[in-house]
Amino acid sequence: MLGDGFAGDLSVCMFLILATGVALWIGYAVLRDDWVIKPMPRRRPN
């Protein structure tokens, strides 16, 4: 992947590393039921 020395290859590699890290972070949050952004509570009708 990085053998050709082009900046485009580095960008793809860095994007894959970033996407993998975000996916692992989300997976960890799902397993621990620990969300960074919690949904707003639903309002009950009167």
N, C-alpha and C positions, 0 to 999 in steps of 0.2 A: 504494500500500500504506500509506503513512504519511500520506495526505492527510486522512483523517477525524479524526485527533487522538485516537483511542481507544487506551487502554493495551493492549487486546487485539491491535490491529494491530501495535503495537510488539513485543509478545511473540512473535507469529508471525514477524515479520521477524527478530528476534534469534535465534529458534530455527532459522530457515533459514540464517542466517549461521553459527551454531555447527555445525549439521549439515554444511554445506558444508566448513567448516574441518576437521572431524574426518574427513570422507570424503577430502579431499585429503591429510591427514596419513597416513591408512591406505594410500591409493594410493601415496604416496611411499615408505612403508616397504616395500610389496610390491615396487615397482620396484627398490629398493636392496637388498632382502633383508636389511633391518635392523629387526628387531622389538624393540619396547620390552620386551615380556614374552615370553621364550623358553619354548617347551614343555619340560617335564621330559624328560630322556633316558629311553628305554624300557629296562627291566631285561630282561636275558637270562635265560631259565630255566636252572637248574643242571642 
